[in-house]
Amino acid sequence: MPNPRNHPICGVCANKLVKNGKTSAGRTRWRCKHCGSSAIQTRTDSAKKADFTSFIAWLTSTQPRGDFATSTRTFTRKIQWCWTVTPGWLRQAKSMTRSCSTAPTSTAGAC
C-alpha cells in the first residue's frame, strides 16, 4: 500500500512518523517513535512552481531581475534550474527523432 502524502517516512530509520505539535512558524512537526528523530515536511513542489512562475513572468517581461525578488542574485540563484527545463512537446519530438534515427534502414523511409 502506498504511503499517504500526509504521513511521511523517517529519513533515519524509514519508519512512519507521527504528528508531534507545531513549529513556531506554524508548520506540523513530525517525530519517529522508533528512533526519536524529528522533522517537518517540505513542499518543494509548490516552491518550485512559484519560482518557475516568476521565471516565466520575468522572461516574458521587460522588467529587470531585481523587480522579481529581494535581490538580483537571489532571483538568479532561485531560477537557475529553470533554464534546463525542456517543454513536453519538444521532449516528444526529440524522442520521435531518436527512434527514427535508430530504426533499421528498411523502415527509415516511414519516419
N, C-alpha and C positions, 0 to 999 in steps of 0.2 A: 504494500500500500504506500503511495507516495506521501511525502511529508507535507502537511498543510503549510501554507505560507506563513501563518501566524504562530507556528511552533518551531522555532529554529533549533538547529543541532549545535552541540558544544564543539568548539574548534579544537579543544584539547583532547577529549576522550570520545567524541562522536555520539554522546547520549543526548536524549531530548532535554531541552531547557524548560524551566517553569518560570512564570512571572514572579518578579521579586521587587515590586514597587516601581517608583518613577525617579528619573534623574531630576536635577534642579531645573533643567530645560524642559521638563515635562514628557520626556521620552520614556517608554517602558524599559525597565531593567530586567534582564533575564539571568537566572542562576542555574547552574548544573547541580543537581542533587548528588551526583556521583562523585565529582572531583571538586566541587565548590567554586569553580571559576564563574566570573560574572561577565556579561556582555550586553550590548544594546544592538538592535537590528539597524542596519544601514540600508538606505534606499538609493542605491546607485542609479537605478533606472530613472527615477524622477529627477535626480540631479543632472544626469547626462542629457535627459530630454530638455531641461531648461537651458543647459549650456549649448546644445545644438540649435535650439530655437533662437538664442541670442546670436549665435554664429551666422545663421541664415539671415537674420534681421540686419546684422552688420554688413554681410556680404552683398545684400541687395540694396543697401542704402548708401548715402554719400557722407554719412557722419563718421568721425574718427573713432578709433577703437576705445579711446578713453571715455566716450559717452555711454558705453555699454557696461562699464564696471567701475570699481573704485579707482583702479589704476590701469594703465595700458599693459603693463607687464602681467598683472593678474589675469586680465582678459585673454592675453596671448597664451599664457600657460594653460588656462582652463579650456580653450578651444583648440589646442594643438592637435588633439586626436581627431578632430572633425575633418581635417584635411585628408585623412586616409579613408574616409567613408566612401564606398562605391554605391551608386544608385542601383536599385534592384533590376531595372531594365537593362542597364549596362552589364551587370553581372550575368544575366541570362544570355545576352548577345555574345559575351566572351565565351561562355560555356558552349554555346552552339558552334562558334567558330573553332574552338578546340576540338570538338567532336568531329567536325567535318575535316579538319586538317589531319587528324589521326586515323581517318577512315581508310579502308583499303582502296586501291585505285579503281576497282570495278564499280564502287558506289560513290566515288568522289564527284561524279557528274551530277548526282542527285542533290548535293549541297549547293 
